[in-house]
Amino acid sequence: MKNVVLITLLAAMTQLSNGQESPGLSSPDYRPQSRFTPPRNWINDPNGLVYHDGEYHLFYQYNPFGNVWGHMSWGHAVSKDLLHWEHLPVAIPEFTDAAGKTTAIFSGGAVVDKGNRNGLCPAGTKDCLVALYTGNVTVGDKQLAQYQNLAYSADKGRTWKQYDKNPILDIGSKEFRDPNAFWYAPEQKWIMATVKATEHRAALYSSTDLKNWTLMSHFGPVGDTSKVWECPGLMQVPVHTEAGQPTGKSKWVLFISAGFPQKDYVGTQYFVGDFDGTTFTLDPAAQPRPVPSANGYAGALVDYGKDYYAAVPYNNLPASQPGPVMLGWHNNWAYGNELPTTPFKGAMSLPRQITLRQSSQGGMQLVQQPIEGVRSLRGAQTNQPSIRLTSQSQTLEKTTDNAYELEVELKPGTAKRVGLKLAKGANEETILQYTGGKLQLDRRRSGNVSFSPRFPSVEEAPLSPKNGVIKLRIFVDKSVVEVFVNDGERVITDLIFPTETTSGIDIFAEEGTAEFVRLTRWALKPIRQ
């Protein structure tokens, strides 16, 4: 979360939350077709991700009054499949009390209290949805506190009531936030992960009733501490062999949003270890090596691009959806408010299924793949035969709508640089290339890059071909490029803003010979009618 803003204009909230767009303000070229965006206005962190009674709930940090950060409330949408979303009115709005203290609704999580066992909802309620969130309290532009609050819903999240004994957890801090809770069946209790942001520590609490919480342990500081810690997510993750086969075993993984290998950007790191119901302990044998960085970055990076942040897991997944599943926010605080999109700003990632893969190089590698349902968004298919290039380039598509999925298998061979030019226009292109043991995504000439000096950049991820082959699953979705590499062992996610609504795809090899063994492209079906 960022600067604190005085809350006003509450009467306008309902109208704005219903997605009424003003004429002439839309930016259709930049609104992704396959992932969640609000009808209008600013969003950031995904919040309260929970499945209940046939619906996936997505709450999110939302400004009901404008297209920049401020007035934090919980926006709300529901889905049957994690892909097609129904927009609902603001779920939990910021509020001001009689003393003039304003509470903004910062990030948090949601759980299902099955059978309303803790009695928060009215008697007779089948299941009670419970939201745990950070209340950020201000008077004017002066911050007073951050503490954890509770709200509950008896009608499947459509209306919410604040718990009358809030806050449920207050340690007298202004940097204590982002509660994320889950049910820990072995000990029949709730576990809540929070962060003491500037101390770079996760604090783990337990409760039997969701209202009274006891501190169990701390984790950190460790890994990346170049930025404040935010948005913790502690979960059990299945372990696969190096060949991708299930082992039947699992490890606990703690996700923390913090810094990035390039200075003064944010990203998400992860820690692999064990959890005994009280303490999360890092497993040095399982933890992957830090990303090499001139900036001294010391974390295991979740996404090597700049536009995947604040990712958290879904609670209470149905048996039909293997988990864990996470969503992240497409943006970066280095330039977030300046994005050239109207009337909305911000998008959520494709939902990602998470596993760990054993590595012969030591440790366990996080593996992320789009959930299987994403394949249902594939439209018209185009196949290309194997193409061999020697120090040359070739146009794959002269003009195509910038909304497609592309699967590529390439053999780098002797080429010093080999890759693709995406969203290629007369004077712009986004380059995805393999060179020197790294996969790079270069958006310096991707279109409109002038809105912020922090935006033009080159991302890179260490990468080794497998049996001489690199597998790429690329999503180009209007203003998003999301690249899954070698079945998800690396991911690079970046925003781009092409100035042309249709553009081409080129492939190339430089200073040697490379082979594109397979090239398959699908148009992306829009999730909105």
ZAMARGU-4260 file (C-alpha; in steps of 0.2 Angstrom, whole numbers, plus 5000, padded with zeros to 4 digits):
<rodrens>
0) 5000/5000/5000 | 5006/5018/4997 | 5001/5035/5003 | 4986/5038/5013 | 4972/5049/5006
5) 4958/5058/5015 | 4942/5050/5011 | 4927/5060/5004 | 4913/5058/4992 | 4906/5042/4999
10) 4889/5045/4991 | 4897/5042/4974 | 4903/5025/4977 | 4889/5014/4972 | 4887/5022/4955
15) 4905/5021/4951 | 4907/5003/4957 | 4894/4997/4944 | 4905/5000/4930 | 4897/5014/4921
20) 4910/5021/4909 | 4909/5039/4903 | 4909/5041/4884 | 4925/5044/4875 | 4936/5037/4890
25) 4938/5019/4886 | 4955/5012/4880 | 4950/4996/4871 | 4967/4993/4864 | 4975/4991/4882
30) 4961/4982/4891 | 4966/4963/4892 | 4954/4951/4884 | 4958/4936/4895 | 4960/4942/4912
35) 4951/4952/4925 | 4950/4971/4924 | 4938/4983/4933 | 4925/4992/4922 | 4934/5008/4928
40) 4946/5016/4940 | 4961/5010/4949 | 4964/4993/4957 | 4979/4985/4965 | 4982/4969/4976
45) 4970/4954/4975 | 4961/4952/4991 | 4950/4939/5000 | 4952/4925/4987 | 4940/4911/4992
50) 4929/4898/4984 | 4911/4896/4991 | 4895/4888/4986 | 4900/4887/4967 | 4908/4904/4966
55) 4926/4910/4966 | 4927/4927/4975 | 4939/4940/4969 | 4940/4955/4981 | 4953/4968/4977
60) 4960/4985/4982 | 4950/4998/4973 | 4948/5017/4972 | 4929/5020/4968 | 4933/5038/4965
65) 4947/5039/4953 | 4960/5031/4941 | 4975/5033/4953 | 4979/5025/4970 | 4968/5031/4985
70) 4952/5029/4994 | 4956/5010/4997 | 4940/4999/4998 | 4937/4981/4993 | 4930/4979/4975
75) 4921/4963/4972 | 4918/4951/4957 | 4913/4932/4956 | 4916/4919/4944 | 4911/4901/4941
80) 4928/4896/4932 | 4941/4909/4938 | 4940/4917/4920 | 4923/4924/4917 | 4919/4937/4930
85) 4903/4946/4936 | 4906/4963/4943 | 4898/4967/4959 | 4896/4983/4970 | 4910/4988/4982
90) 4910/4975/4995 | 4918/4984/5010 | 4920/5003/5008 | 4931/5014/5018 | 4923/5023/5032
95) 4924/5039/5043 | 4919/5038/5061 | 4911/5052/5072 | 4928/5057/5078 | 4933/5061/5060
100) 4945/5046/5059 | 4945/5037/5042 | 4948/5019/5040 | 4954/5013/5023 | 4951/4995/5019
105) 4969/4988/5015 | 4973/4971/5009 | 4968/4955/5018 | 4960/4938/5015 | 4944/4929/5017
110) 4939/4912/5024 | 4923/4901/5025 | 4917/4898/5042 | 4907/4882/5038 | 4891/4880/5048
115) 4894/4897/5056 | 4902/4888/5070 | 4910/4905/5077 | 4893/4913/5077 | 4898/4929/5068
120) 4883/4928/5056 | 4865/4928/5062 | 4858/4911/5069 | 4853/4899/5055 | 4866/4905/5043
125) 4873/4890/5033 | 4890/4896/5031 | 4898/4913/5036 | 4910/4922/5024 | 4923/4931/5035
130) 4935/4944/5029 | 4951/4949/5038 | 4959/4965/5032 | 4970/4979/5038 | 4962/4995/5044
135) 4973/5009/5039 | 4968/5024/5051 | 4970/5042/5047 | 4965/5059/5051 | 4967/5071/5037
140) 4984/5066/5029 | 4991/5060/5046 | 4992/5041/5048 | 4987/5035/5065 | 4988/5016/5065
145) 4987/4999/5055 | 4978/4985/5063 | 4968/4970/5058 | 4949/4971/5057 | 4935/4958/5053
150) 4919/4959/5043 | 4907/4945/5039 | 4893/4941/5026 | 4878/4930/5028 | 4873/4932/5010
155) 4887/4925/4999 | 4898/4941/5000 | 4884/4952/4993 | 4883/4963/5009 | 4895/4964/5023
160) 4894/4970/5042 | 4909/4976/5052 | 4913/4966/5068 | 4908/4978/5082 | 4923/4974/5092
165) 4936/4978/5079 | 4951/4979/5079 | 4954/4960/5082 | 4973/4962/5082 | 4982/4979/5086
170) 5000/4979/5091 | 5002/4998/5091 | 5011/4999/5074 | 5009/5009/5058 | 5017/4995/5048
175) 5007/4980/5052 | 4996/4973/5038 | 4990/4961/5025 | 4982/4946/5035 | 4980/4930/5026
180) 4971/4916/5035 | 4968/4898/5032 | 4961/4883/5041 | 4974/4871/5048 | 4965/4854/5050
185) 4979/4844/5060 | 4976/4856/5075 | 4958/4862/5071 | 4963/4880/5071 | 4965/4895/5060
190) 4982/4901/5055 | 4984/4919/5050 | 5000/4926/5042 | 5003/4945/5043 | 5019/4956/5040
195) 5028/4968/5051 | 5032/4977/5035 | 5048/4988/5039 | 5055/4974/5050 | 5055/4962/5036
200) 5046/4949/5046 | 5031/4938/5044 | 5021/4936/5060 | 5010/4920/5062 | 4995/4920/5073
205) 4982/4906/5078 | 4964/4907/5083 | 4950/4895/5086 | 4936/4908/5083 | 4943/4920/5071
210) 4940/4934/5084 | 4954/4931/5096 | 4972/4929/5090 | 4988/4923/5098 | 5005/4926/5092
215) 5014/4909/5088 | 5031/4914/5079 | 5040/4926/5067 | 5049/4922/5051 | 5063/4934/5045
220) 5072/4945/5041 | 5079/4934/5027 | 5080/4934/5008 | 5076/4951/5000 | 5074/4965/5012
225) 5077/4979/5000 | 5059/4984/5001 | 5045/4983/5014 | 5037/4966/5016 | 5019/4964/5010
230) 5005/4951/5006 | 5011/4935/5014 | 5004/4919/5008 | 5008/4902/5017 | 5003/4886/5009
235) 5006/4868/5007 | 5013/4864/4989 | 5014/4847/4980 | 5032/4842/4975 | 5035/4834/4958
240) 5051/4826/4952 | 5063/4835/4940 | 5053/4826/4926 | 5037/4834/4932 | 5029/4818/4940
245) 5020/4819/4957 | 5030/4812/4971 | 5015/4812/4983 | 5025/4823/4995 | 5023/4842/4999
250) 5033/4856/5006 | 5027/4873/5014 | 5030/4888/5004 | 5029/4906/5011 | 5027/4920/4998
255) 5032/4938/5002 | 5030/4953/4991 | 5045/4964/4992 | 5059/4970/4981 | 5066/4965/4964
260) 5084/4962/4956 | 5083/4979/4948 | 5084/4993/4961 | 5069/5002/4967 | 5056/4990/4959
265) 5045/4978/4968 | 5042/4959/4965 | 5038/4943/4974 | 5049/4931/4983 | 5046/4913/4990
270) 5053/4903/5004 | 5053/4884/5004 | 5052/4875/5021 | 5042/4866/5034 | 5027/4871/5045
275) 5023/4862/5061 | 5007/4871/5066 | 5017/4885/5075 | 5033/4889/5066 | 5038/4891/5048
280) 5056/4885/5046 | 5067/4887/5030 | 5074/4871/5023 | 5091/4876/5017 | 5092/4860/5006
285) 5075/4864/4997 | 5077/4883/4996 | 5083/4888/4978 | 5098/4899/4976 | 5095/4918/4975
290) 5094/4927/4958 | 5111/4933/4953 | 5110/4952/4953 | 5121/4967/4953 | 5109/4975/4965
295) 5113/4961/4978 | 5095/4954/4977 | 5094/4940/4989 | 5077/4932/4986 | 5071/4917/4976
300) 5060/4926/4963 | 5043/4921/4958 | 5041/4931/4942 | 5056/4939/4933 | 5046/4952/4925
305) 5041/4969/4933 | 5022/4967/4933 | 5017/4953/4944 | 5015/4958/4962 | 5005/4955/4978
310) 5001/4937/4973 | 4991/4927/4985 | 4982/4910/4985 | 4964/4905/4985 | 4956/4897/5000
315) 4944/4882/5000 | 4946/4877/4982 | 4934/4864/4976 | 4940/4846/4972 | 4938/4850/4953
320) 4951/4863/4954 | 4969/4857/4958 | 4978/4869/4969 | 4986/4879/4975 | 4980/4893/4964
325) 4986/4911/4965 | 4982/4928/4957 | 4994/4943/4956 | 4992/4961/4951 | 4999/4967/4934
330) 5008/4983/4939 | 5023/4990/4948 | 5024/5004/4961 | 5038/5012/4952 | 5026/5018/4939
335) 5009/5012/4943 | 4999/5028/4944 | 5006/5034/4927 | 5000/5019/4916 | 4992/5026/4900
340) 4975/5017/4902 | 4958/5024/4904 | 4945/5023/4912 | 4953/5008/4921 | 4971/5006/4928
345) 4977/4988/4933 | 4973/4970/4929 | 4975/4953/4937 | 4985/4939/4931 | 4979/4923/4923
350) 4976/4911/4938 | 4992/4901/4941 | 4993/4883/4948 | 5008/4881/4959 | 5019/4866/4961
355) 5037/4863/4967 | 5050/4853/4956 | 5065/4844/4962 | 5081/4851/4954 | 5097/4842/4950
360) 5106/4859/4953 | 5100/4859/4972 | 5084/4866/4980 | 5067/4865/4973 | 5061/4876/4959
365) 5044/4885/4960 | 5033/4880/4945 | 5019/4890/4939 | 5006/4886/4925 | 4990/4894/4919
370) 4976/4883/4926 | 4969/4870/4914 | 4954/4881/4911 | 4964/4894/4902 | 4964/4882/4887
375) 4946/4885/4884 | 4950/4903/4879 | 4959/4897/4863 | 4951/4902/4847 | 4956/4900/4829
380) 4972/4890/4828 | 4987/4893/4816 | 5001/4881/4814 | 5018/4884/4807 | 5030/4870/4800
385) 5048/4869/4807 | 5058/4884/4802 | 5077/4884/4802 | 5086/4901/4802 | 5104/4906/4800
390) 5108/4924/4805 | 5092/4930/4798 | 5074/4935/4803 | 5057/4929/4796 | 5040/4937/4798
395) 5028/4924/4806 | 5013/4935/4805 | 5012/4952/4796 | 4997/4958/4806 | 4988/4950/4820
400) 4977/4957/4834 | 4987/4958/4850 | 4977/4945/4859 | 4984/4928/4857 | 4993/4913/4865
405) 5008/4906/4856 | 5017/4890/4860 | 5035/4889/4853 | 5048/4875/4854 | 5065/4881/4849
410) 5083/4874/4848 | 5095/4889/4850 | 5109/4879/4841 | 5124/4889/4838 | 5115/4906/4837
415) 5121/4919/4849 | 5104/4927/4850 | 5087/4919/4845 | 5069/4923/4848 | 5054/4933/4843
420) 5048/4951/4840 | 5031/4952/4847 | 5018/4967/4844 | 5030/4972/4830 | 5025/4988/4821
425) 5034/5000/4810 | 5044/5008/4824 | 5040/4997/4839 | 5043/4979/4845 | 5044/4969/4861
430) 5059/4957/4860 | 5059/4940/4868 | 5076/4932/4866 | 5088/4918/4873 | 5106/4924/4874
435) 5120/4919/4885 | 5111/4907/4896 | 5097/4920/4899 | 5079/4923/4893 | 5077/4942/4890
440) 5061/4952/4888 | 5065/4969/4881 | 5051/4982/4881 | 5062/4998/4878 | 5054/5000/4861
445) 5037/4992/4864 | 5026/5007/4860 | 5022/5020/4873 | 5036/5020/4885 | 5037/5039/4888
450) 5024/5040/4902 | 5037/5036/4915 | 5056/5035/4915 | 5055/5019/4925 | 5045/5010/4913
455) 5057/5006/4898 | 5067/4990/4904 | 5075/4973/4900 | 5070/4959/4911 | 5080/4943/4911
460) 5079/4925/4919 | 5093/4912/4920 | 5088/4898/4909 | 5096/4881/4902 | 5088/4872/4887
465) 5082/4855/4891 | 5089/4842/4879 | 5094/4857/4868 | 5076/4863/4868 | 5067/4879/4875
470) 5048/4878/4877 | 5039/4895/4878 | 5020/4898/4881 | 5017/4916/4877 | 5002/4926/4881
475) 5001/4943/4872 | 4985/4951/4878 | 4983/4969/4873 | 4994/4977/4886 | 5001/4961/4895
480) 5015/4949/4890 | 5015/4934/4901 | 5028/4921/4896 | 5029/4903/4904 | 5046/4895/4901
485) 5050/4876/4901 | 5033/4871/4908 | 5033/4885/4921 | 5050/4884/4929 | 5052/4902/4924
490) 5039/4916/4921 | 5042/4934/4915 | 5027/4946/4915 | 5028/4963/4909 | 5015/4977/4903
495) 5017/4984/4886 | 5008/4998/4877 | 5009/4996/4858 | 5003/5012/4849 | 4995/5001/4835
500) 4980/4990/4837 | 4987/4976/4826 | 5005/4972/4823 | 5016/4957/4818 | 5026/4943/4824
505) 5044/4940/4818 | 5056/4926/4823 | 5075/4928/4822 | 5092/4920/4824 | 5108/4930/4825
510) 5126/4925/4823 | 5123/4907/4820 | 5109/4894/4817 | 5093/4890/4827 | 5078/4880/4823
515) 5060/4884/4828 | 5053/4866/4829 | 5035/4870/4833 | 5025/4886/4832 | 5007/4886/4836
520) 4996/4902/4839 | 4978/4903/4845 | 4968/4919/4845 | 4962/4923/4863 | 4943/4923/4865
525) 4937/4938/4875 | 4930/4934/4893 | 4918/4949/4891 | 4904/4950/4878
</rodrens>
